[in-house]
Amino acid sequence: MIRPLSLSLACLLACGAPASQAADRAAGKAKAAACAVCHGPLGLSMLPNAPHLAGQPEIYLAEQLRAYRSGKRAHEVMGVIAKPLGDADIDDLAAWYGSIRIEAREP
């Protein structure tokens, strides 16, 4: 008989732990100061050509920043911004923006 804890551990080992477990939200918030110019201080952009980052899934944010860093995803500004970021920086930023809760309401 397989115990639920053993099954959970096996799944975790097979799938890998989420990157956000090692990420530091406070560090991400500090690093995000440079992002605020385009994406707003809480990740809610006021610019028509800059997306909102608040509330986006961490895995999506990290994947996109890595794509900008590698050149797989091209953008004149983001390519330059993401180039010097290390994996820990990216994980921290993704953890920060992913932790911000946004709410949609009907008028």
LOSE-966302 format. One line per 8 residues: number of its first residue (from 1); their letters; for each residue x, y, z of N, C-alpha, C. Coordinates in steps of 0.2 Angstrom, whole numbers, plus 5000, padded with zeros to 4 digits. Layout:
! LOSE-966302
NUM = a = X,Y,Z,X,Y,Z,X,Y,Z  ... $
! end
This chain:
! LOSE-966302
1 = mirplsls = 5004,4994,5000,5000,5000,5000,5004,5006,5000  5003,5011,4996,5007,5017,4995,5003,5022,5000  5008,5025,5004,5005,5030,5009,5005,5037,5005  5000,5041,5007,4999,5048,5003,5005,5052,5004  5009,5052,5009,5015,5056,5010,5020,5053,5005  5021,5047,5005,5026,5044,5000,5024,5046,4993  5018,5045,4991,5016,5047,4984,5017,5055,4983  5016,5059,4988,5017,5066,4987,5024,5067,4986 $
9 = lacllacg = 5028,5064,4990,5036,5065,4990,5038,5062,4983  5036,5057,4980,5038,5054,4974,5036,5059,4968  5030,5062,4969,5028,5067,4964,5032,5073,4964  5034,5075,4970,5038,5081,4970,5045,5080,4967  5048,5074,4969,5054,5072,4966,5054,5071,4958  5048,5069,4956,5048,5067,4949,5047,5074,4945  5043,5078,4948,5041,5084,4944,5045,5090,4946  5049,5090,4951,5053,5096,4953,5049,5100,4958 $
17 = apasqaad = 5053,5103,4963,5050,5108,4967,5048,5114,4964  5043,5118,4965,5042,5124,4962,5048,5129,4964  5050,5133,4959,5055,5138,4959,5054,5143,4965  5048,5145,4966,5046,5150,4971,5048,5148,4978  5049,5141,4979,5051,5140,4986,5057,5143,4988  5062,5143,4984,5069,5146,4985,5069,5153,4984  5064,5156,4981,5064,5163,4979,5062,5168,4985  5065,5174,4985,5064,5178,4991,5060,5184,4988 $
25 = raagkaka = 5054,5184,4991,5049,5190,4988,5051,5197,4990  5054,5197,4996,5057,5204,4999,5062,5206,4994  5067,5202,4992,5072,5203,4988,5069,5205,4981  5064,5202,4979,5061,5203,4973,5058,5210,4973  5055,5212,4978,5052,5219,4979,5057,5224,4978  5063,5223,4981,5068,5228,4981,5071,5228,4974  5072,5223,4971,5074,5223,4964,5069,5226,4959  5063,5225,4960,5058,5228,4956,5057,5235,4955 $
33 = aacavchg = 5061,5239,4960,5061,5246,4959,5063,5249,4952  5067,5245,4949,5069,5247,4942,5063,5246,4937  5059,5241,4939,5054,5239,4934,5048,5244,4935  5048,5248,4940,5042,5252,4941,5041,5257,4936  5047,5260,4933,5046,5265,4928,5041,5263,4923  5041,5257,4920,5037,5255,4915,5031,5251,4918  5032,5247,4923,5027,5242,4925,5023,5245,4931  5024,5250,4934,5021,5253,4940,5024,5250,4946 $
41 = plglsmlp = 5023,5254,4952,5026,5252,4958,5024,5245,4961  5018,5243,4959,5015,5237,4961,5013,5233,4955  5017,5234,4950,5016,5229,4944,5010,5231,4940  5006,5236,4941,5000,5238,4937,5002,5244,4933  5004,5243,4927,5006,5248,4922,5001,5253,4920  5004,5259,4919,4999,5265,4917,5001,5266,4909  5006,5263,4907,5008,5264,4900,5004,5259,4895  5002,5261,4889,4999,5256,4885,5003,5251,4882 $
49 = naphlagq = 5009,5251,4882,5013,5246,4879,5017,5242,4884  5016,5243,4890,5019,5239,4896,5014,5235,4899  5015,5228,4900,5009,5224,4903,5010,5225,4910  5004,5223,4913,5003,5222,4920,5007,5216,4922  5011,5216,4928,5015,5210,4930,5012,5208,4937  5008,5212,4940,5005,5210,4947,5000,5204,4945  5001,5199,4950,4996,5193,4949,4997,5188,4944  5002,5189,4940,5004,5184,4934,5007,5178,4938 $
57 = peiylaeq = 5006,5172,4935,5009,5166,4938,5016,5167,4938  5019,5165,4944,5027,5165,4944,5030,5161,4939  5028,5156,4937,5031,5152,4932,5031,5155,4925  5026,5159,4924,5025,5163,4917,5030,5168,4918  5030,5172,4923,5035,5178,4923,5042,5176,4923  5044,5170,4926,5051,5168,4926,5053,5166,4919  5048,5162,4916,5049,5160,4909,5050,5165,4904  5046,5170,4905,5047,5176,4900,5053,5180,4901 $
65 = lrayrsgk = 5055,5181,4908,5061,5185,4909,5067,5181,4906  5067,5174,4907,5073,5170,4904,5073,5170,4897  5067,5171,4894,5067,5171,4886,5069,5178,4884  5068,5183,4888,5071,5190,4886,5078,5189,4887  5081,5187,4892,5088,5186,4894,5092,5182,4888  5089,5177,4886,5092,5173,4881,5092,5175,4874  5087,5180,4873,5086,5183,4866,5080,5179,4863  5078,5173,4866,5072,5169,4863,5066,5174,4862 $
73 = rahevmgv = 5065,5178,4866,5059,5183,4865,5063,5190,4865  5061,5193,4859,5064,5199,4858,5060,5205,4860  5063,5210,4863,5060,5217,4864,5066,5221,4866  5066,5227,4863,5072,5232,4863,5074,5233,4870  5069,5235,4874,5071,5237,4881,5071,5231,4886  5067,5226,4885,5067,5220,4890,5073,5216,4889  5076,5216,4883,5082,5212,4881,5088,5215,4885  5088,5221,4885,5094,5225,4889,5093,5224,4897 $
81 = iakplgda = 5086,5225,4899,5085,5224,4906,5086,5217,4909  5084,5212,4905,5085,5205,4907,5091,5202,4907  5096,5205,4902,5102,5202,4901,5106,5201,4907  5107,5205,4912,5111,5204,4917,5108,5200,4923  5102,5199,4923,5098,5195,4928,5101,5188,4929  5102,5186,4935,5104,5179,4936,5097,5175,4937  5098,5169,4938,5092,5165,4939,5088,5167,4946  5092,5168,4951,5090,5170,4958,5086,5177,4957 $
89 = diddlaaw = 5089,5181,4953,5085,5188,4952,5079,5187,4949  5078,5183,4944,5072,5181,4940,5067,5178,4945  5069,5173,4948,5065,5169,4953,5062,5174,4958  5066,5179,4961,5064,5183,4966,5059,5188,4963  5060,5191,4957,5055,5195,4954,5049,5192,4953  5049,5186,4950,5043,5182,4949,5039,5181,4955  5043,5179,4960,5039,5178,4967,5036,5184,4969  5039,5190,4969,5036,5196,4971,5030,5198,4967 $
97 = ygsiriea = 5031,5198,4960,5025,5200,4956,5019,5195,4957  5021,5189,4957,5016,5183,4958,5012,5183,4964  5015,5187,4969,5012,5187,4976,5007,5193,4977  5008,5197,4972,5003,5203,4972,4996,5201,4970  4991,5202,4974,4984,5200,4972,4981,5206,4969  4977,5204,4964,4973,5209,4961,4966,5206,4960  4961,5211,4960,4954,5209,4960,4951,5212,4955  4946,5209,4951,4942,5211,4946,4935,5212,4949 $
105 = rep = 4932,5217,4948,4925,5218,4950,4920,5221,4944  4914,5219,4944,4910,5222,4939,4908,5229,4942  4907,5233,4937,4905,5240,4939,4898,5240,4942 $
! end
